[in-house]
Amino acid sequence: MLDRRVTASKFFDYFAQSLHNFMKESGDLDDFNEEEKEVFKLSFSFSFACQQKSLTHADLLFWTKGFFTGMDTEDPVEKRDVGALMAEALKRNSVPMELVALVNDTVGTLVSGAYQKPSNIPACLIGVIIGTGFNICYYEENAQKYEYSGKVINMEMGSFNKALPYTIADIEVDWFSNNPGSQKLEKMISGMLLGDIVRRAVIIAFKNCAPSSVWKENTLSSEQVFDIAKDTSEMLEISQTILKSAWNWPKKEESSSILFIKQLCEAVISRSATLLACSLFAIARHLKILEKGVSCAMDGALIAKQPFYRKKVESALNSLAALYGISQTIHLVTADDGSGKGAALLGALNSL
């Protein structure tokens, strides 16, 4: 489905057919009465940069995260209304559903976090996705001042490219990506590329002394990076096992080499968490709510599955707050499956 030769029609037909199969398996189709024309309501969480035109219509600006669908066809997805494409696919495949909400995943996360957060913490005004990709949205009371029609602004924060502390490894990751020059902050933060950053840094550090397997792409996952960073075994046996499996790194290698790679993994994770914390702090500062406090709804694999990462983000936020002489006032709220739940909430409200 991600291939350049796959058309938009085929891409959205796949979703429509999957929904039809799900409804059939769950028994929803048995309850459907076509004569009453009462269709099911569908909310669609879409995690790519769009120009939002209404709650059910948005034009895809460009693909990211390894998607190329439709690029080499006369039926592309880019620059087209994904809401209309989904609605057409539902009709084409006789799926008794009506699209009632098309929502960016960060916006869904913000809505879900605001709905779920404890009552004893500040208002939830920021939504974050940090997993395969990275993005932030926030509630802007003065949105019309910036010529926005709504008040929740999808920042497409991963596209921030200015004043970033690039390393040689970052430049290489960007150069060999499918969108060189774009999404540079996302490439430094997101879980999809943490392993590749470490891999390229290892090549730079060890050069020809590293096993040849290190030169192969996609050989170290972000999960393995976290496992190495968290390794507290006496002889770093966990790290040795991972590196042996990923790169055929010799076991019983002098401990300084393994320790260096562990410290490198820690540094890459810490940098990701610190850049995220800086992004959140900058938004809170812009909103002039640093002292008042704000809650931030967060979803994505790095937050949901890696407590180690969350602690790094909180530590960086504490350090930034200390620079301003205030206590930590940005509260992180985990919104598990927040993008989907938030989209469902917005869809339900739009259906009242």
Secondary structure, DSSP 4 states (H G I P E B T S, - for coil): --STTS-HHHHHHHHHHHHHHHHHHHTTGGG--GGGT-PEEEEEEE-S-EEEEETTEEEE----TT--TTTTSSS-STTSBHHHHHHHHHHHTT--EEEEEEEEHHHHHHHHHHHHS-TTS--EEEEEEESSSEEEEEE-TTGGGGT-SSSEEE--GGG--SS----HHHHHHHHTSSSTTSSHHHHHHSHHHHHHHHHHHHHHHHGGGS-GGGGSTT-S-HHHHHHHHT---TT-HHHHHHHHHHH-PPTT--HHHHHHHHHHHHHHHHHHHHHHHHHHHHHHHHTT-TTT-EEEEEESHHHHH-HHHHHHHHHHHHHHHHHTT----EEEEE-TTHHHHHHHHHHHHHT-
